[in-house]
Amino acid sequence: MHGVFSGNSRIAGLEVYLPPARLDTAAVERRIAEQSPGFRVPKGLIGRVTGIKTRSVMAETEQASDLAANAAAKVLAGCGLQAPDVDLLIFASASQDMVEPATGHMVAAKLGLQCPVMDVKNACNSFLNGVEVADSLIAAGRYARVLVVTGESPSRAVRWSVPDFETFAGSFPGYTMSDGGAAVLLEAALPPRTALDSAKAASEGILAMAFTAKSSHWSVGTLAGGGSAFPRDPEATYFAMDGEKLKDAFLDLGCEVLDQTLANLGMEWEDFAVVCVHQVSAPYREIFAERAGVPQGKLVPTVEEFGNLASVSLPLQLKIAIDGGRCGPGDLVALVGLAGGVSLGMAVVRL
């Protein structure tokens, strides 16, 4: 386990952008049937296994950078900031526009930013790791205001034509995925002017982040195309995943990193207003919450109506919880990320 305890950065703004086009699960099954003459999906199977009813789909003219830029523009407008006010942009996503250059450049260009940029990638934990990098750089005094953005475009990697059930099963994760963007603005905590301000500053913002990984499981879920292993193989441009092996990999990770982080802070799950947990399906959300000891009432269910949004999942849940009045200034929230590779991470934040 590796963790960092800070208090040097706080969330100044959070926004999410979801493309308006929706695709329900029945339509997903119909499309597979239309493009797979020799194969039929058992009716209602995808919905029964995942609990997902509908998902967002980006327009053909949109890119991952557009989804991130749309969310980021809302954050800057909401905070009353202009392009020169941003010191660093981090594009932290499983998706990307191209292998080169970094997608952060596309996002920055669309926002009119002139600041440095970088990409951070770690599957569905990309956004959480991007926040970790930003928080660390702010704590080091390198930057005062960092924009962390993500744009997930998994609809571009879905296999619609499947010859048999084995291929369908390996391509199954693609039928759960959803497109979207998110952005968070992290700022250095304001310097205290009084003892009261000092106490407040010490207790707000990102209180802790911790991560762990079992990288020996990297091969259970891949999107292999575009790298050195499969530079031009069309078959490598689709999701390939063994669902059972992925579940076993997450079980192998355990929950020690979560337990230890809470213990170090002297906290329990009951202390949090909400606990946002990455959601690949409704059933696995319940399984994970039970194993980790997270009370059901602390969760923010999203996968049923929004699908698996990869690294957008956690900011979406937090945004919904804030907008719905479930948490606000002074409240503790937890962000728990799960990702292929495999990795598990957690951020503890006081709003």
ChimeraX attribute file (.defattr): number of C-alpha atoms within 10 A of each C-alpha:
attribute: neighborCount
match mode: 1-to-1
recipient: residues
	/A:1	13
	/A:2	11
	/A:3	17
	/A:4	16
	/A:5	17
	/A:6	18
	/A:7	21
	/A:8	25
	/A:9	28
	/A:10	24
	/A:11	19
	/A:12	19
	/A:13	18
	/A:14	25
	/A:15	24
	/A:16	27
	/A:17	23
	/A:18	24
	/A:19	17
	/A:20	11
	/A:21	11
	/A:22	17
	/A:23	15
	/A:24	16
	/A:25	22
	/A:26	15
	/A:27	12
	/A:28	18
	/A:29	20
	/A:30	15
	/A:31	13
	/A:32	19
	/A:33	17
	/A:34	14
	/A:35	15
	/A:36	16
	/A:37	11
	/A:38	11
	/A:39	16
	/A:40	18
	/A:41	17
	/A:42	9
	/A:43	11
	/A:44	11
	/A:45	13
	/A:46	19
	/A:47	20
	/A:48	12
	/A:49	12
	/A:50	21
	/A:51	20
	/A:52	24
	/A:53	18
	/A:54	23
	/A:55	28
	/A:56	23
	/A:57	21
	/A:58	23
	/A:59	12
	/A:60	7
	/A:61	6
	/A:62	13
	/A:63	22
	/A:64	25
	/A:65	27
	/A:66	23
	/A:67	26
	/A:68	34
	/A:69	27
	/A:70	24
	/A:71	23
	/A:72	30
	/A:73	19
	/A:74	18
	/A:75	22
	/A:76	23
	/A:77	11
	/A:78	13
	/A:79	13
	/A:80	9
	/A:81	12
	/A:82	13
	/A:83	14
	/A:84	10
	/A:85	15
	/A:86	21
	/A:87	18
	/A:88	21
	/A:89	26
	/A:90	27
	/A:91	31
	/A:92	34
	/A:93	34
	/A:94	24
	/A:95	27
	/A:96	24
	/A:97	19
	/A:98	12
	/A:99	10
	/A:100	8
	/A:101	12
	/A:102	17
	/A:103	28
	/A:104	27
	/A:105	22
	/A:106	22
	/A:107	28
	/A:108	23
	/A:109	13
	/A:110	15
	/A:111	18
	/A:112	12
	/A:113	19
	/A:114	16
	/A:115	15
	/A:116	13
	/A:117	21
	/A:118	16
	/A:119	20
	/A:120	23
	/A:121	18
	/A:122	20
	/A:123	23
	/A:124	31
	/A:125	31
	/A:126	26
	/A:127	32
	/A:128	29
	/A:129	26
	/A:130	25
	/A:131	26
	/A:132	21
	/A:133	17
	/A:134	26
	/A:135	31
	/A:136	18
	/A:137	19
	/A:138	22
	/A:139	17
	/A:140	11
	/A:141	11
	/A:142	12
	/A:143	18
	/A:144	21
	/A:145	23
	/A:146	26
	/A:147	25
	/A:148	32
	/A:149	34
	/A:150	39
	/A:151	36
	/A:152	31
	/A:153	27
	/A:154	27
	/A:155	19
	/A:156	17
	/A:157	19
	/A:158	18
	/A:159	22
	/A:160	20
	/A:161	17
	/A:162	20
	/A:163	14
	/A:164	13
	/A:165	13
	/A:166	10
	/A:167	13
	/A:168	21
	/A:169	14
	/A:170	17
	/A:171	22
	/A:172	19
	/A:173	23
	/A:174	21
	/A:175	26
	/A:176	28
	/A:177	27
	/A:178	27
	/A:179	29
	/A:180	33
	/A:181	30
	/A:182	32
	/A:183	32
	/A:184	24
	/A:185	24
	/A:186	26
	/A:187	23
	/A:188	21
	/A:189	22
	/A:190	13
	/A:191	10
	/A:192	13
	/A:193	8
	/A:194	9
	/A:195	9
	/A:196	10
	/A:197	12
	/A:198	13
	/A:199	11
	/A:200	15
	/A:201	18
	/A:202	16
	/A:203	16
	/A:204	22
	/A:205	26
	/A:206	28
	/A:207	20
	/A:208	22
	/A:209	26
	/A:210	21
	/A:211	23
	/A:212	19
	/A:213	21
	/A:214	15
	/A:215	12
	/A:216	10
	/A:217	18
	/A:218	15
	/A:219	17
	/A:220	19
	/A:221	21
	/A:222	17
	/A:223	19
	/A:224	19
	/A:225	18
	/A:226	15
	/A:227	11
	/A:228	8
	/A:229	10
	/A:230	14
	/A:231	12
	/A:232	12
	/A:233	11
	/A:234	11
	/A:235	13
	/A:236	18
	/A:237	19
	/A:238	22
	/A:239	22
	/A:240	25
	/A:241	20
	/A:242	16
	/A:243	16
	/A:244	9
	/A:245	14
	/A:246	20
	/A:247	13
	/A:248	12
	/A:249	21
	/A:250	21
	/A:251	12
	/A:252	13
	/A:253	16
	/A:254	15
	/A:255	17
	/A:256	13
	/A:257	21
	/A:258	20
	/A:259	15
	/A:260	14
	/A:261	24
	/A:262	16
	/A:263	11
	/A:264	10
	/A:265	12
	/A:266	9
	/A:267	12
	/A:268	13
	/A:269	18
	/A:270	12
	/A:271	14
	/A:272	17
	/A:273	20
	/A:274	26
	/A:275	27
	/A:276	25
	/A:277	25
	/A:278	30
	/A:279	28
	/A:280	25
	/A:281	22
	/A:282	20
	/A:283	13
	/A:284	16
	/A:285	17
	/A:286	17
	/A:287	11
	/A:288	19
	/A:289	16
	/A:290	12
	/A:291	11
	/A:292	15
	/A:293	13
	/A:294	18
	/A:295	14
	/A:296	14
	/A:297	11
	/A:298	20
	/A:299	19
	/A:300	20
	/A:301	21
	/A:302	23
	/A:303	26
	/A:304	19
	/A:305	15
	/A:306	24
	/A:307	28
	/A:308	31
	/A:309	29
	/A:310	30
	/A:311	33
	/A:312	32
	/A:313	30
	/A:314	27
	/A:315	24
	/A:316	25
	/A:317	24
	/A:318	24
	/A:319	16
	/A:320	18
	/A:321	21
	/A:322	16
	/A:323	11
	/A:324	10
	/A:325	9
	/A:326	14
	/A:327	20
	/A:328	15
	/A:329	9
	/A:330	14
	/A:331	15
	/A:332	22
	/A:333	24
	/A:334	25
	/A:335	21
	/A:336	22
	/A:337	25
	/A:338	25
	/A:339	22
	/A:340	23
	/A:341	23
	/A:342	25
	/A:343	22
	/A:344	26
	/A:345	23
	/A:346	26
	/A:347	25
	/A:348	22
	/A:349	23
	/A:350	22
	/A:351	18
